[in-house]
Amino acid sequence: MSTIQAIEQAVQQLPANELAEFRQWFSKFDEAAWDAQIETDAGSGKLDAMAADALAEYHNGTAREL
């Protein structure tokens, strides 16, 4: 059995209150990982082209609100 399968089984067996606690923890964990990836990508220049495109659309008046 892989580690992933063991984790899946353990999560499935959690009582409702512990599952809620796990969800809250995992949400914060996942958000922190996402933030770290965005910072890494921004620092390495991976987002520069998208930012330039967005600024060009804004300055050309072709940007639209989300």
PDB file with SEQRES, HELIX, SHEET and CRYST1 records, atoms N, CA, C and O in Angstrom:
SEQRES   1 A   66  MET SER THR ILE GLN ALA ILE GLU GLN ALA VAL GLN GLN          
SEQRES   2 A   66  LEU PRO ALA ASN GLU LEU ALA GLU PHE ARG GLN TRP PHE          
SEQRES   3 A   66  SER LYS PHE ASP GLU ALA ALA TRP ASP ALA GLN ILE GLU          
SEQRES   4 A   66  THR ASP ALA GLY SER GLY LYS LEU ASP ALA MET ALA ALA          
SEQRES   5 A   66  ASP ALA LEU ALA GLU TYR HIS ASN GLY THR ALA ARG GLU          
SEQRES   6 A   66  LEU                                                          
HELIX    1 AA1 THR A    3  GLN A   12  1                                  10    
HELIX    2 AA2 ALA A   16  SER A   44  1                                  29    
HELIX    3 AA3 ASP A   48  ASN A   60  1                                  13    
CRYST1    1.000    1.000    1.000  90.00  90.00  90.00 P 1           1          
ATOM      1  N   MET A   1       0.851  -1.174   0.000  1.00  0.00           N  
ATOM      2  CA  MET A   1       0.000   0.000   0.000  1.00  0.00           C  
ATOM      3  C   MET A   1       0.900   1.241   0.000  1.00  0.00           C  
ATOM      4  O   MET A   1       1.865   1.318   0.759  1.00  0.00           O  
ATOM      5  N   SER A   2       0.574   2.196  -0.850  1.00  0.00           N  
ATOM      6  CA  SER A   2       1.365   3.413  -0.915  1.00  0.00           C  
ATOM      7  C   SER A   2       1.007   4.351   0.245  1.00  0.00           C  
ATOM      8  O   SER A   2      -0.012   4.187   0.916  1.00  0.00           O  
ATOM      9  N   THR A   3       1.860   5.311   0.448  1.00  0.00           N  
ATOM     10  CA  THR A   3       1.606   6.314   1.484  1.00  0.00           C  
ATOM     11  C   THR A   3       0.314   7.064   1.202  1.00  0.00           C  
ATOM     12  O   THR A   3      -0.465   7.333   2.117  1.00  0.00           O  
ATOM     13  N   ILE A   4       0.086   7.399  -0.056  1.00  0.00           N  
ATOM     14  CA  ILE A   4      -1.138   8.115  -0.434  1.00  0.00           C  
ATOM     15  C   ILE A   4      -2.361   7.287  -0.085  1.00  0.00           C  
ATOM     16  O   ILE A   4      -3.322   7.807   0.483  1.00  0.00           O  
ATOM     17  N   GLN A   5      -2.336   6.022  -0.414  1.00  0.00           N  
ATOM     18  CA  GLN A   5      -3.475   5.160  -0.093  1.00  0.00           C  
ATOM     19  C   GLN A   5      -3.691   5.072   1.409  1.00  0.00           C  
ATOM     20  O   GLN A   5      -4.832   5.075   1.871  1.00  0.00           O  
ATOM     21  N   ALA A   6      -2.619   4.995   2.170  1.00  0.00           N  
ATOM     22  CA  ALA A   6      -2.736   4.940   3.631  1.00  0.00           C  
ATOM     23  C   ALA A   6      -3.341   6.223   4.170  1.00  0.00           C  
ATOM     24  O   ALA A   6      -4.171   6.189   5.079  1.00  0.00           O  
ATOM     25  N   ILE A   7      -2.930   7.347   3.617  1.00  0.00           N  
ATOM     26  CA  ILE A   7      -3.496   8.636   4.050  1.00  0.00           C  
ATOM     27  C   ILE A   7      -4.972   8.709   3.696  1.00  0.00           C  
ATOM     28  O   ILE A   7      -5.787   9.145   4.509  1.00  0.00           O  
ATOM     29  N   GLU A   8      -5.323   8.282   2.483  1.00  0.00           N  
ATOM     30  CA  GLU A   8      -6.731   8.286   2.068  1.00  0.00           C  
ATOM     31  C   GLU A   8      -7.579   7.450   3.018  1.00  0.00           C  
ATOM     32  O   GLU A   8      -8.654   7.879   3.438  1.00  0.00           O  
ATOM     33  N   GLN A   9      -7.101   6.272   3.352  1.00  0.00           N  
ATOM     34  CA  GLN A   9      -7.847   5.405   4.264  1.00  0.00           C  
ATOM     35  C   GLN A   9      -7.980   6.041   5.638  1.00  0.00           C  
ATOM     36  O   GLN A   9      -9.047   5.983   6.250  1.00  0.00           O  
ATOM     37  N   ALA A  10      -6.904   6.645   6.127  1.00  0.00           N  
ATOM     38  CA  ALA A  10      -6.944   7.283   7.445  1.00  0.00           C  
ATOM     39  C   ALA A  10      -7.940   8.434   7.462  1.00  0.00           C  
ATOM     40  O   ALA A  10      -8.687   8.598   8.426  1.00  0.00           O  
ATOM     41  N   VAL A  11      -7.952   9.223   6.409  1.00  0.00           N  
ATOM     42  CA  VAL A  11      -8.887  10.353   6.330  1.00  0.00           C  
ATOM     43  C   VAL A  11     -10.326   9.851   6.286  1.00  0.00           C  
ATOM     44  O   VAL A  11     -11.206  10.424   6.929  1.00  0.00           O  
ATOM     45  N   GLN A  12     -10.562   8.794   5.535  1.00  0.00           N  
ATOM     46  CA  GLN A  12     -11.917   8.241   5.436  1.00  0.00           C  
ATOM     47  C   GLN A  12     -12.436   7.730   6.773  1.00  0.00           C  
ATOM     48  O   GLN A  12     -13.646   7.671   6.990  1.00  0.00           O  
ATOM     49  N   GLN A  13     -11.540   7.365   7.655  1.00  0.00           N  
ATOM     50  CA  GLN A  13     -11.940   6.800   8.937  1.00  0.00           C  
ATOM     51  C   GLN A  13     -12.056   7.849  10.048  1.00  0.00           C  
ATOM     52  O   GLN A  13     -12.432   7.515  11.172  1.00  0.00           O  
ATOM     53  N   LEU A  14     -11.738   9.106   9.748  1.00  0.00           N  
ATOM     54  CA  LEU A  14     -11.802  10.137  10.774  1.00  0.00           C  
ATOM     55  C   LEU A  14     -13.252  10.411  11.182  1.00  0.00           C  
ATOM     56  O   LEU A  14     -14.141  10.431  10.331  1.00  0.00           O  
ATOM     57  N   PRO A  15     -13.495  10.622  12.478  1.00  0.00           N  
ATOM     58  CA  PRO A  15     -14.820  11.071  12.901  1.00  0.00           C  
ATOM     59  C   PRO A  15     -15.062  12.493  12.378  1.00  0.00           C  
ATOM     60  O   PRO A  15     -14.114  13.207  12.051  1.00  0.00           O  
ATOM     61  N   ALA A  16     -16.301  12.889  12.303  1.00  0.00           N  
ATOM     62  CA  ALA A  16     -16.678  14.171  11.692  1.00  0.00           C  
ATOM     63  C   ALA A  16     -15.918  15.353  12.279  1.00  0.00           C  
ATOM     64  O   ALA A  16     -15.462  16.224  11.538  1.00  0.00           O  
ATOM     65  N   ASN A  17     -15.777  15.393  13.597  1.00  0.00           N  
ATOM     66  CA  ASN A  17     -15.107  16.548  14.209  1.00  0.00           C  
ATOM     67  C   ASN A  17     -13.614  16.588  13.839  1.00  0.00           C  
ATOM     68  O   ASN A  17     -13.063  17.667  13.620  1.00  0.00           O  
ATOM     69  N   GLU A  18     -12.964  15.428  13.770  1.00  0.00           N  
ATOM     70  CA  GLU A  18     -11.561  15.386  13.381  1.00  0.00           C  
ATOM     71  C   GLU A  18     -11.379  15.652  11.893  1.00  0.00           C  
ATOM     72  O   GLU A  18     -10.373  16.229  11.482  1.00  0.00           O  
ATOM     73  N   LEU A  19     -12.343  15.236  11.090  1.00  0.00           N  
ATOM     74  CA  LEU A  19     -12.293  15.523   9.658  1.00  0.00           C  
ATOM     75  C   LEU A  19     -12.391  17.031   9.434  1.00  0.00           C  
ATOM     76  O   LEU A  19     -11.678  17.582   8.594  1.00  0.00           O  
ATOM     77  N   ALA A  20     -13.262  17.695  10.175  1.00  0.00           N  
ATOM     78  CA  ALA A  20     -13.379  19.152  10.064  1.00  0.00           C  
ATOM     79  C   ALA A  20     -12.065  19.828  10.464  1.00  0.00           C  
ATOM     80  O   ALA A  20     -11.625  20.777   9.814  1.00  0.00           O  
ATOM     81  N   GLU A  21     -11.453  19.341  11.521  1.00  0.00           N  
ATOM     82  CA  GLU A  21     -10.169  19.888  11.975  1.00  0.00           C  
ATOM     83  C   GLU A  21      -9.083  19.653  10.923  1.00  0.00           C  
ATOM     84  O   GLU A  21      -8.269  20.537  10.655  1.00  0.00           O  
ATOM     85  N   PHE A  22      -9.079  18.455  10.328  1.00  0.00           N  
ATOM     86  CA  PHE A  22      -8.115  18.146   9.280  1.00  0.00           C  
ATOM     87  C   PHE A  22      -8.329  19.044   8.057  1.00  0.00           C  
ATOM     88  O   PHE A  22      -7.365  19.546   7.479  1.00  0.00           O  
ATOM     89  N   ARG A  23      -9.575  19.242   7.669  1.00  0.00           N  
ATOM     90  CA  ARG A  23      -9.869  20.111   6.514  1.00  0.00           C  
ATOM     91  C   ARG A  23      -9.326  21.514   6.748  1.00  0.00           C  
ATOM     92  O   ARG A  23      -8.718  22.109   5.859  1.00  0.00           O  
ATOM     93  N   GLN A  24      -9.546  22.032   7.937  1.00  0.00           N  
ATOM     94  CA  GLN A  24      -9.077  23.374   8.259  1.00  0.00           C  
ATOM     95  C   GLN A  24      -7.544  23.430   8.188  1.00  0.00           C  
ATOM     96  O   GLN A  24      -6.979  24.358   7.609  1.00  0.00           O  
ATOM     97  N   TRP A  25      -6.882  22.436   8.778  1.00  0.00           N  
ATOM     98  CA  TRP A  25      -5.421  22.388   8.734  1.00  0.00           C  
ATOM     99  C   TRP A  25      -4.929  22.284   7.300  1.00  0.00           C  
ATOM    100  O   TRP A  25      -4.017  23.009   6.902  1.00  0.00           O  
ATOM    101  N   PHE A  26      -5.533  21.378   6.512  1.00  0.00           N  
ATOM    102  CA  PHE A  26      -5.063  21.170   5.148  1.00  0.00           C  
ATOM    103  C   PHE A  26      -5.283  22.403   4.291  1.00  0.00           C  
ATOM    104  O   PHE A  26      -4.458  22.716   3.433  1.00  0.00           O  
ATOM    105  N   SER A  27      -6.375  23.101   4.510  1.00  0.00           N  
ATOM    106  CA  SER A  27      -6.644  24.326   3.761  1.00  0.00           C  
ATOM    107  C   SER A  27      -5.538  25.346   3.998  1.00  0.00           C  
ATOM    108  O   SER A  27      -5.042  25.955   3.050  1.00  0.00           O  
ATOM    109  N   LYS A  28      -5.148  25.535   5.253  1.00  0.00           N  
ATOM    110  CA  LYS A  28      -4.067  26.467   5.563  1.00  0.00           C  
ATOM    111  C   LYS A  28      -2.740  25.983   4.974  1.00  0.00           C  
ATOM    112  O   LYS A  28      -1.966  26.783   4.447  1.00  0.00           O  
ATOM    113  N   PHE A  29      -2.480  24.694   5.062  1.00  0.00           N  
ATOM    114  CA  PHE A  29      -1.266  24.096   4.506  1.00  0.00           C  
ATOM    115  C   PHE A  29      -1.206  24.324   2.999  1.00  0.00           C  
ATOM    116  O   PHE A  29      -0.170  24.724   2.468  1.00  0.00           O  
ATOM    117  N   ASP A  30      -2.315  24.071   2.315  1.00  0.00           N  
ATOM    118  CA  ASP A  30      -2.379  24.208   0.868  1.00  0.00           C  
ATOM    119  C   ASP A  30      -2.224  25.671   0.447  1.00  0.00           C  
ATOM    120  O   ASP A  30      -1.533  25.966  -0.528  1.00  0.00           O  
ATOM    121  N   GLU A  31      -2.862  26.583   1.176  1.00  0.00           N  
ATOM    122  CA  GLU A  31      -2.734  28.004   0.873  1.00  0.00           C  
ATOM    123  C   GLU A  31      -1.287  28.464   1.008  1.00  0.00           C  
ATOM    124  O   GLU A  31      -0.801  29.227   0.173  1.00  0.00           O  
ATOM    125  N   ALA A  32      -0.595  28.009   2.049  1.00  0.00           N  
ATOM    126  CA  ALA A  32       0.801  28.390   2.258  1.00  0.00           C  
ATOM    127  C   ALA A  32       1.685  27.853   1.126  1.00  0.00           C  
ATOM    128  O   ALA A  32       2.589  28.547   0.663  1.00  0.00           O  
ATOM    129  N   ALA A  33       1.427  26.632   0.687  1.00  0.00           N  
ATOM    130  CA  ALA A  33       2.192  26.051  -0.419  1.00  0.00           C  
ATOM    131  C   ALA A  33       1.956  26.841  -1.704  1.00  0.00           C  
ATOM    132  O   ALA A  33       2.896  27.095  -2.457  1.00  0.00           O  
ATOM    133  N   TRP A  34       0.709  27.230  -1.956  1.00  0.00           N  
ATOM    134  CA  TRP A  34       0.364  28.011  -3.147  1.00  0.00           C  
ATOM    135  C   TRP A  34       1.054  29.369  -3.102  1.00  0.00           C  
ATOM    136  O   TRP A  34       1.635  29.808  -4.095  1.00  0.00           O  
ATOM    137  N   ASP A  35       0.990  30.035  -1.946  1.00  0.00           N  
ATOM    138  CA  ASP A  35       1.641  31.334  -1.801  1.00  0.00           C  
ATOM    139  C   ASP A  35       3.143  31.230  -2.046  1.00  0.00           C  
ATOM    140  O   ASP A  35       3.723  32.089  -2.710  1.00  0.00           O  
ATOM    141  N   ALA A  36       3.770  30.194  -1.519  1.00  0.00           N  
ATOM    142  CA  ALA A  36       5.204  30.001  -1.713  1.00  0.00           C  
ATOM    143  C   ALA A  36       5.530  29.792  -3.189  1.00  0.00           C  
ATOM    144  O   ALA A  36       6.534  30.310  -3.678  1.00  0.00           O  
ATOM    145  N   GLN A  37       4.695  29.038  -3.903  1.00  0.00           N  
ATOM    146  CA  GLN A  37       4.926  28.797  -5.332  1.00  0.00           C  
ATOM    147  C   GLN A  37       4.785  30.083  -6.130  1.00  0.00           C  
ATOM    148  O   GLN A  37       5.582  30.346  -7.031  1.00  0.00           O  
ATOM    149  N   ILE A  38       3.775  30.891  -5.805  1.00  0.00           N  
ATOM    150  CA  ILE A  38       3.586  32.169  -6.505  1.00  0.00           C  
ATOM    151  C   ILE A  38       4.795  33.080  -6.263  1.00  0.00           C  
ATOM    152  O   ILE A  38       5.287  33.720  -7.192  1.00  0.00           O  
ATOM    153  N   GLU A  39       5.267  33.135  -5.024  1.00  0.00           N  
ATOM    154  CA  GLU A  39       6.440  33.961  -4.725  1.00  0.00           C  
ATOM    155  C   GLU A  39       7.672  33.482  -5.498  1.00  0.00           C  
ATOM    156  O   GLU A  39       8.434  34.292  -6.026  1.00  0.00           O  
ATOM    157  N   THR A  40       7.858  32.175  -5.561  1.00  0.00           N  
ATOM    158  CA  THR A  40       8.986  31.612  -6.305  1.00  0.00           C  
ATOM    159  C   THR A  40       8.866  31.962  -7.787  1.00  0.00           C  
ATOM    160  O   THR A  40       9.835  32.394  -8.411  1.00  0.00           O  
ATOM    161  N   ASP A  41       7.675  31.773  -8.341  1.00  0.00           N  
ATOM    162  CA  ASP A  41       7.464  32.070  -9.759  1.00  0.00           C  
ATOM    163  C   ASP A  41       7.643  33.557 -10.050  1.00  0.00           C  
ATOM    164  O   ASP A  41       8.232  33.925 -11.066  1.00  0.00           O  
ATOM    165  N   ALA A  42       7.143  34.403  -9.170  1.00  0.00           N  
ATOM    166  CA  ALA A  42       7.294  35.849  -9.361  1.00  0.00           C  
ATOM    167  C   ALA A  42       8.764  36.251  -9.277  1.00  0.00           C  
ATOM    168  O   ALA A  42       9.242  37.051 -10.082  1.00  0.00           O  
ATOM    169  N   GLY A  43       9.471  35.699  -8.309  1.00  0.00           N  
ATOM    170  CA  GLY A  43      10.885  36.024  -8.134  1.00  0.00           C  
ATOM    171  C   GLY A  43      11.762  35.557  -9.281  1.00  0.00           C  
ATOM    172  O   GLY A  43      12.800  36.157  -9.561  1.00  0.00           O  
ATOM    173  N   SER A  44      11.343  34.478  -9.948  1.00  0.00           N  
ATOM    174  CA  SER A  44      12.153  33.946 -11.054  1.00  0.00           C  
ATOM    175  C   SER A  44      11.766  34.548 -12.400  1.00  0.00           C  
ATOM    176  O   SER A  44      12.384  34.240 -13.419  1.00  0.00           O  
ATOM    177  N   GLY A  45      10.750  35.400 -12.408  1.00  0.00           N  
ATOM    178  CA  GLY A  45      10.350  36.059 -13.656  1.00  0.00           C  
ATOM    179  C   GLY A  45       9.313  35.306 -14.467  1.00  0.00           C  
ATOM    180  O   GLY A  45       8.953  35.744 -15.559  1.00  0.00           O  
ATOM    181  N   LYS A  46       8.822  34.176 -13.956  1.00  0.00           N  
ATOM    182  CA  LYS A  46       7.859  33.379 -14.716  1.00  0.00           C  
ATOM    183  C   LYS A  46       6.539  34.120 -14.971  1.00  0.00           C  
ATOM    184  O   LYS A  46       5.809  33.786 -15.904  1.00  0.00           O  
ATOM    185  N   LEU A  47       6.243  35.109 -14.154  1.00  0.00           N  
ATOM    186  CA  LEU A  47       4.972  35.822 -14.295  1.00  0.00           C  
ATOM    187  C   LEU A  47       5.118  37.159 -15.023  1.00  0.00           C  
ATOM    188  O   LEU A  47       4.129  37.860 -15.237  1.00  0.00           O  
ATOM    189  N   ASP A  48       6.331  37.506 -15.398  1.00  0.00           N  
ATOM    190  CA  ASP A  48       6.586  38.807 -16.017  1.00  0.00           C  
ATOM    191  C   ASP A  48       5.796  39.013 -17.306  1.00  0.00           C  
ATOM    192  O   ASP A  48       5.242  40.091 -17.519  1.00  0.00           O  
ATOM    193  N   ALA A  49       5.735  38.015 -18.154  1.00  0.00           N  
ATOM    194  CA  ALA A  49       5.021  38.152 -19.435  1.00  0.00           C  
ATOM    195  C   ALA A  49       3.525  38.365 -19.204  1.00  0.00           C  
ATOM    196  O   ALA A  49       2.896  39.181 -19.878  1.00  0.00           O  
ATOM    197  N   MET A  50       2.964  37.631 -18.252  1.00  0.00           N  
ATOM    198  CA  MET A  50       1.527  37.811 -17.958  1.00  0.00           C  
ATOM    199  C   MET A  50       1.266  39.198 -17.390  1.00  0.00           C  
ATOM    200  O   MET A  50       0.271  39.836 -17.737  1.00  0.00           O  
ATOM    201  N   ALA A  51       2.153  39.666 -16.522  1.00  0.00           N  
ATOM    202  CA  ALA A  51       1.991  41.001 -15.948  1.00  0.00           C  
ATOM    203  C   ALA A  51       2.095  42.067 -17.034  1.00  0.00           C  
ATOM    204  O   ALA A  51       1.330  43.031 -17.034  1.00  0.00           O  
ATOM    205  N   ALA A  52       3.026  41.898 -17.945  1.00  0.00           N  
ATOM    206  CA  ALA A  52       3.194  42.857 -19.039  1.00  0.00           C  
ATOM    207  C   ALA A  52       1.955  42.879 -19.931  1.00  0.00           C  
ATOM    208  O   ALA A  52       1.507  43.947 -20.348  1.00  0.00           O  
ATOM    209  N   ASP A  53       1.405  41.707 -20.221  1.00  0.00           N  
ATOM    210  CA  ASP A  53       0.178  41.634 -21.024  1.00  0.00           C  
ATOM    211  C   ASP A  53      -0.974  42.337 -20.323  1.00  0.00           C  
ATOM    212  O   ASP A  53      -1.727  43.081 -20.952  1.00  0.00           O  
ATOM    213  N   ALA A  54      -1.112  42.103 -19.024  1.00  0.00           N  
ATOM    214  CA  ALA A  54      -2.202  42.717 -18.265  1.00  0.00           C  
ATOM    215  C   ALA A  54      -2.053  44.236 -18.238  1.00  0.00           C  
ATOM    216  O   ALA A  54      -3.035  44.958 -18.406  1.00  0.00           O  
ATOM    217  N   LEU A  55      -0.837  44.721 -18.029  1.00  0.00           N  
ATOM    218  CA  LEU A  55      -0.611  46.166 -18.020  1.00  0.00           C  
ATOM    219  C   LEU A  55      -0.875  46.778 -19.396  1.00  0.00           C  
ATOM    220  O   LEU A  55      -1.436  47.870 -19.491  1.00  0.00           O  
ATOM    221  N   ALA A  56      -0.481  46.093 -20.443  1.00  0.00           N  
ATOM    222  CA  ALA A  56      -0.731  46.592 -21.799  1.00  0.00           C  
ATOM    223  C   ALA A  56      -2.227  46.691 -22.058  1.00  0.00           C  
ATOM    224  O   ALA A  56      -2.691  47.683 -22.621  1.00  0.00           O  
ATOM    225  N   GLU A  57      -2.988  45.680 -21.656  1.00  0.00           N  
ATOM    226  CA  GLU A  57      -4.447  45.722 -21.821  1.00  0.00           C  
ATOM    227  C   GLU A  57      -5.052  46.876 -21.032  1.00  0.00           C  
ATOM    228  O   GLU A  57      -5.966  47.551 -21.506  1.00  0.00           O  
ATOM    229  N   TYR A  58      -4.543  47.096 -19.839  1.00  0.00           N  
ATOM    230  CA  TYR A  58      -5.050  48.185 -19.005  1.00  0.00           C  
ATOM    231  C   TYR A  58      -4.772  49.532 -19.677  1.00  0.00           C  
ATOM    232  O   TYR A  58      -5.662  50.378 -19.768  1.00  0.00           O  
ATOM    233  N   HIS A  59      -3.546  49.726 -20.142  1.00  0.00           N  
ATOM    234  CA  HIS A  59      -3.173  50.999 -20.753  1.00  0.00           C  
ATOM    235  C   HIS A  59      -3.863  51.207 -22.106  1.00  0.00           C  
ATOM    236  O   HIS A  59      -4.105  52.347 -22.501  1.00  0.00           O  
ATOM    237  N   ASN A  60      -4.176  50.142 -22.807  1.00  0.00           N  
ATOM    238  CA  ASN A  60      -4.885  50.242 -24.096  1.00  0.00           C  
ATOM    239  C   ASN A  60      -6.383  50.403 -23.919  1.00  0.00           C  
ATOM    240  O   ASN A  60      -7.099  50.672 -24.884  1.00  0.00           O  
ATOM    241  N   GLY A  61      -6.859  50.242 -22.701  1.00  0.00           N  
ATOM    242  CA  GLY A  61      -8.287  50.343 -22.442  1.00  0.00           C  
ATOM    243  C   GLY A  61      -9.056  49.088 -22.826  1.00  0.00           C  
ATOM    244  O   GLY A  61     -10.280  49.127 -22.950  1.00  0.00           O  
ATOM    245  N   THR A  62      -8.345  47.964 -23.017  1.00  0.00           N  
ATOM    246  CA  THR A  62      -9.018  46.726 -23.390  1.00  0.00           C  
ATOM    247  C   THR A  62      -9.175  45.762 -22.214  1.00  0.00           C  
ATOM    248  O   THR A  62      -9.701  44.661 -22.377  1.00  0.00           O  
ATOM    249  N   ALA A  63      -8.720  46.175 -21.034  1.00  0.00           N  
ATOM    250  CA  ALA A  63      -8.878  45.324 -19.855  1.00  0.00           C  
ATOM    251  C   ALA A  63     -10.341  45.291 -19.449  1.00  0.00           C  
ATOM    252  O   ALA A  63     -11.092  46.234 -19.702  1.00  0.00           O  
ATOM    253  N   ARG A  64     -10.730  44.208 -18.824  1.00  0.00           N  
ATOM    254  CA  ARG A  64     -12.112  44.105 -18.348  1.00  0.00           C  
ATOM    255  C   ARG A  64     -12.111  43.675 -16.886  1.00  0.00           C  
ATOM    256  O   ARG A  64     -11.221  42.960 -16.427  1.00  0.00           O  
ATOM    257  N   GLU A  65     -13.118  44.126 -16.181  1.00  0.00           N  
ATOM    258  CA  GLU A  65     -13.221  43.756 -14.770  1.00  0.00           C  
ATOM    259  C   GLU A  65     -13.603  42.307 -14.630  1.00  0.00           C  
ATOM    260  O   GLU A  65     -14.338  41.757 -15.450  1.00  0.00           O  
ATOM    261  N   LEU A  66     -13.098  41.697 -13.587  1.00  0.00           N  
ATOM    262  CA  LEU A  66     -13.443  40.302 -13.313  1.00  0.00           C  
ATOM    263  C   LEU A  66     -14.673  40.228 -12.447  1.00  0.00           C  
ATOM    264  O   LEU A  66     -15.123  39.134 -12.106  1.00  0.00           O  
TER     265      LEU A  66                                                      
END                                                                             
